[in-house]
Amino acid sequence: MEKTNLERLEKLLVNFHAQGGETPPLDALGLSSAQVVYLDHLAEQSGSSLSELAQGLGFKLASVSTMVSLLVQRGFLLKESNPRDRRQMALRLSFKGRKALERVRTFRRARLSKMLERMDADETQEFLSLFEQALAMKKEK
């Protein structure tokens, strides 16, 4: 029986997550993959307000507020007065948040590196271009 493209992609993603045999450091850090998305975004957009974070992630403000409160409470994020507008809070990674994200990114890059090393330079560029195209299509919807 021939698999659909969706089934093939799903199997590829499962296989990607199984690569390397070692488990991501999320459990050891006490983070979920959803929480890492927040840390990744704020590492690039430090000082974002809650509404800017919600807009940047494409999530509802109430959901973002709940997650941010949890990450602040657990010491991964800092809420500071926004120097541009004192009514708003600026969100930044704490030292603990930066160190946790560094561990996750090191793990992620090692796993991606193993995958990309199986391709030559042209294949890598084509793969990255197609992946970027697929993700851009998702954002448009």
Secondary structure, 3 states (H helix, E strand, C coil): CCCCHHHHHHHHHHHHHHCCCCCCCHHHHCCCHHHHHHHHHHHHCCCECHHHHHHHHCCCHHHHHHHHHHHHHCCCEEEEEECCEEEEEEEEECHHHHHHHHHHHHHHHHHHHHHHCCCCHHHHHHHHHHHHHHHHHHHHC
